[in-house]
Amino acid sequence: MFKYVLIGLVLLCLEVLLVAILAADGQVNRAIERERLLAAAWLGETVEATVAARARTWFNRRFVHNGIVAASYGYLIPDEAMKQRSGALGHVGEHDVFPYAQGRLNVLWDTLRQMTYRFAMLTVWVPYLLPLAGAAILDGLMRRRVKMAEFGNASPAVHRYSLYALLLLIYFSLLALLIPIPLTPLLAPALLILFIIFLNLLLANTPQRV
């Protein structure tokens, strides 16, 4: 299990690195705009505006208002005052190195904005699926108790593969947060429903001694 977790973390880091290096400046921002159009078409403009406002509030609170975004540009991209203090070296890299660094920073922050928007979209569906999740958990626990009372056998295979499916869903969700292409807003409830189904199977087939 540890080996697969390690491989998953490596692949996740590789995706982050590929997005940061290969994504064109503005590509993620365009993906966000197309994703917002998809959300408005499926959920309505009012719901989409609520999601966008929530995501914007979260992003600004965690990265903008505390100065992290400004500090990242100020640290890597010299301003005019810094160029003047550098004298003859003030214009070194201004046509290649620093524009590239600025483009990578743009991609980084756009990716974080996209992740925040997608997470905000996920939270929209949670209140509607909480009753279903509660019912699925209760059903799984009751089915387990029935099997224990009747001396029935839980299925180790169903338990094991349900656990693997839950881990894969979590991992796929992390990958989906980072991918720089527009995603349908229906992906979030689909992932949550699958998670609930496999959680129900996992609980119903949990051995008496774990």
N, C-alpha and C positions, 0 to 999 in steps of 0.2 A: 504494500500500500504506500509506504514512504517513497518508494521509487517513482510511482505514478504521480504522487503529489509533487515531487521534485521536478519531474518532466513537465507537469502542468505549469508550475511556476516559471520554469525556463521559457516555455512557449508564450506565457503571458508577458514576460519581460521582453521577449523577442518582438511581440506584436507592438508593444509600446515603443521600442526602439525603431521598428520599421515605420511606424506612423510618424514619429518625430523626425526621421531622416528623409523619408520618401514622399510624404504628403506635401503637395504644393501649398504655398501660402494662399489662403483663402478657400482651399478645397473643403476643409472641415466646416468653415462658416457657411459655405453654399449648401453643404449637406444638412446643416442645422435648419436653414431656411426651407429647404424642400421637405424636411421632416415635419416642420411646423405646418406646412401646407397640407401634408397628409393627415396630420392630427386634426386640423380644422375641418377637413373633408369628412373624416370618420366620426369625430366627437362633437363637432360644432365649434364655432369661433369663440363662444363664451368659455367653454371648458379649456380650449387650447390657450386662451389668454390667461386663465387662472394658472395653468401649468407653467407657462412662460414667466409670469410674474413671480411665482414661487421659486422657480429655478434661478431667476435673476436676483432675487433677494438673498437666497442661499449663497450664490457665487460672490456677490458683492460683499456680504458680511464676512466671508471666510478668506477672500483673496484681494479684494479691492480696497475696502475701507481701512483695513489694517496696513495697507501700503506694500503688500507682497508683490503685486503685479508691477507697480511703479519701480520698486527696488530691483526687480529682476531685469528690467530694461535699463535702469540706471547703472547697474553693475556691469552689464555686458556691452552696452551701447554707449560710447562716449558722447557727451553733449558738446556744445560749442565752447563752453568755458574750459572743459577738460582738454579739448583740442588746442586751445590757445596756450594752456599751461604746458602742453607737450612740445611746443615749438615746432622744429622741423619734422618731428615724428607724428604730428597731430593729424596728418591726412593719410597715414599708412593704414591700409585695409578698408578705407571708407567706400571703395567701389566693389569689393568682393567679400572680405571677411565679415565686416559688420552688417551689411545687408543680408548675408546668409544667416548670421546669428539672429538678426531681428525676425527673419522669416520663420526660423525654427521656434523662436519664442511665441510668435503669433500662432503657430500650429499647436504648441503646447497649451496655451491658454484657451484657444478655441476648442481643443479636445476636452479640457476640463469643463468648459461651459456646456459642451455636448453631453458629457457624463452627468452633469448636474441636471440638465433638462430631462434626460432619460430616467434618472432616478426620481425626479419630480413626477414624471408620467407614471412610474411604477406606484408611487404613493396614492395616486388618484384611484387606482383599482383596489387597493387594500381594504378600505371600509366595506366595499361591496362583497368581497370574497372572505372577509373574516367569519361571517356566519357559516359559510361552507367549510372553511378550515376547522372551525370549532366542531361542526357536525362530523367531519371526517376523522378528527382526532378522537372524539368520543366513540364513534363507531369502531375504529381500530382497536381502542382499548377494551371495549365491550366484547368484541369478537375474540380477543386474546383471552379474556377472563372466561368466556364460554368454553374455549378449547381447553383451558386449564381445568375447569370444573368437570368436563367430560373426558378428561385425560386424552384429549386429542393432541395431535402432533402439529406443531408449527412447521411451516416449510422453510428450511434453511436456505434453499435456493432463492425463494421469493424474497426472503429477508435480505440476503446478500445482494441480489441484483437491484432491489429497491434502494438500498443504501448507495450502490454505485450510480444508479440513475439520479438520485438526489445530489450527489457530489458533481455529476456531470452537468446537471441543470444549473447549479451554482457557478460552476466554471464557465459554462456557456454564457450565462448572464454577465459575468465579468468581461468576457470577450466582446459581447454585444455592446457593452457600455463604451468600448474603445474604438470599435470599427468605424472608420470615417465615411460611411455611406448612409443615406437616409433609411430609416427602419419604420415599418408600419406600427402605429400605436397599439395594434391588436397583439403584437408580440408579447407585451408585458402581461396581459391577462392569460394568454396561452401558457406562458412559463409558470405563472402562479398556479394555474389549475393543474398542470402536470405535477408541480411540486406537491400539491395537496393530495393528488391521487397516489403518488408513490409514498408519501408520508403515511397515508392510511394503510397501504400494503405493508410497509415496514413495521408499524405498530401492531397490526393484526398478526404478524408472523414472528414477532420477537420471542425468542426462547424464554422459558421460565427463568433460567439462570443465564444472565447476559455476561 
